[in-house]
């Protein structure tokens, strides 16, 4: 399996007809560089497809996921968002990942 230490979500929609070189150029434009063992997630304008670019330390992997019904839950704040592994797992299933992690913690006041 590919080791992934960090997952980053790019907020702006992209043309998912892009190939590996275009995806890498987009990662560099949005995140500054493609770090080893980091995954970068992009979505199309309709929100029913995502592409994930992963740098494994030796080369690049590009994966595509499409929902036949519904849309991926997407954030609208900022240019990029760091995701936890739990949030990423929910995102690729089409679940509302924003409700997981620190945002879902209930504390006593």
C-alpha positions in Angstrom: 0.0 0.0 0.0 1.0 3.6 -0.5 1.9 5.4 2.7 0.0 8.7 2.9 0.9 11.1 5.8 -1.2 14.1 4.8 -4.3 14.7 2.6 -5.0 18.1 1.1 -8.2 19.2 -0.5 -8.1 21.8 -3.2 -11.3 23.9 -3.1 -11.4 25.3 -6.6 -13.0 23.0 -9.2 -10.7 21.8 -12.0 -11.1 20.2 -15.4 -10.7 16.5 -14.6 -9.7 15.6 -18.2 -6.2 16.7 -17.0 -3.5 14.0 -17.0 -0.7 13.4 -14.6 1.5 16.3 -15.8 -1.4 18.8 -15.6 -2.4 17.5 -12.2 1.1 17.9 -10.9 1.3 21.4 -12.3 -2.0 22.2 -10.5 -0.6 20.8 -7.2 2.5 23.0 -7.5 0.3 26.0 -8.4 -2.0 25.5 -5.4 0.2 24.0 -2.8 3.7 25.1 -3.8 5.2 21.6 -4.2 4.2 18.0 -4.3 5.5 16.6 -1.0 6.4 12.9 -0.7 3.7 10.8 1.0 1.1 13.5 0.6 -2.2 13.2 -1.3 -3.9 16.0 -3.2 -7.6 15.9 -4.0 -9.4 17.8 -6.7 -13.0 17.8 -7.9 -14.8 18.8 -11.0 -17.3 21.6 -11.2 -20.3 19.3 -11.0 -18.9 17.7 -7.8 -19.5 14.1 -8.9 -15.8 13.2 -9.7 -12.6 13.6 -7.8 -8.9 13.0 -8.7 -6.3 12.2 -6.2 -2.6 12.7 -6.9 -0.2 11.0 -4.5 3.6 11.4 -4.4 4.9 8.1 -2.9 8.5 9.3 -2.7 9.6 7.7 -6.0 6.9 8.6 -8.4 3.3 9.8 -8.8 0.0 8.0 -8.6 -3.2 9.4 -10.1 -6.6 8.0 -9.1 -10.1 8.9 -10.1 -13.4 8.3 -8.2 -16.9 9.0 -9.7 -20.2 9.0 -7.9 -23.1 7.7 -10.1 -25.6 9.5 -7.8 -25.2 12.5 -5.7 -22.2 14.8 -5.2 -19.1 14.8 -3.1 -19.4 17.1 0.0 -17.1 20.0 -0.7 -15.9 22.9 1.3 -16.2 26.5 0.1 -13.8 28.2 2.6 -10.3 29.1 1.6 -8.1 27.7 -1.2 -7.1 24.4 0.4 -8.0 22.3 3.4 -6.1 19.6 5.3 -8.1 16.4 5.9 -7.6 13.7 8.4 -7.6 10.1 7.3 -11.1 9.7 8.7 -12.3 12.8 6.8 -10.7 11.5 3.6 -12.3 8.1 3.9 -15.7 9.8 4.4 -15.1 12.1 1.4 -14.4 9.3 -1.1 -17.6 7.6 0.0 -19.6 10.8 -0.7 -20.3 11.4 3.0 -20.3 14.8 4.8 -16.7 14.7 6.0 -16.9 18.2 7.5 -18.8 16.7 10.4 -15.9 14.4 11.5 -12.8 15.3 13.5 -12.4 18.4 15.6 -15.5 20.0 14.1 -17.7 17.3 15.5 -16.4 17.4 19.1 -18.9 18.2 21.8 -17.4 19.6 24.9 -18.9 20.6 28.3 -18.8 24.4 28.9 
